[in-house]
Amino acid sequence: MNQEILKELFVEQLRDILDAEKQLVKALPKLAKAAESEDLTEALRSHLEETQNHVTRLEEVFGMFGVAARAKPCKGMRGLIEEGNEAVQEEDEGILRDLAIIAGAQRVEHYEISAYGTVRTLAEHLELNDAVELLQQTEDEEKEADSKLTQVATELYESSGEEEGEEAEEEGGEELVSAAAPRSSGGSSAKRSNRKNSR
């Protein structure tokens, strides 16, 4: 394939990702604030720091390639963020909202993993080894962030199941007490009746 065409595609993809990362820098603090789980809040804040570093790395790659680090509006990321915000607003505070945040955040992560995989491959074809290393580093961090979100979601599911189990036990205990009361009362009446008969 013509190297010039590859270069143009590479730069275009970089500009798209740069805008996506900048959108995330603005969106992540809002999601972290909306989250109730401390683990989820920490995961989002931690990824915010990584995302800021991702912007810096992309700017470095632009510099290596000798072009201006100018962003191109990323409609895909804008749509994902909007969908995520809508899902958060539809849920009340608690586990359901946290799970909605995770669902939206993981869609974003998968989008970025795919995008970085593409530009890294283009960088390999263009023999930009230093750029490949930086892009691979970011791709790996996106995968780790996705895995962390899966872990947090799993813990939320498990804690939700434990709470439901405890509630069921409490309700079951109350039913046993109320069910036992009539039998106890009936037993006492029978004893009183027996005493009268014995007299």
Secondary structure, DSSP 8 states (H G I E B T S, - for coil): --HHHHHHHHHHHHHHHHHHHHHHHHHHHHHHHH---HHHHHHHHHHHHHHHHHHHHHHHHHHHHTS-------HHHHHHHHHHHHHHHHS-TTHHHHHHHHHHHHHHHHHHHHHHHHHHHHHHHTT-HHHHHHHHHHHHHHHHHHHHHHHHHHHHHHHHHHHHHHHHHHHHHHHHHHHHHHHHHHHHHHHHHHHHHH-
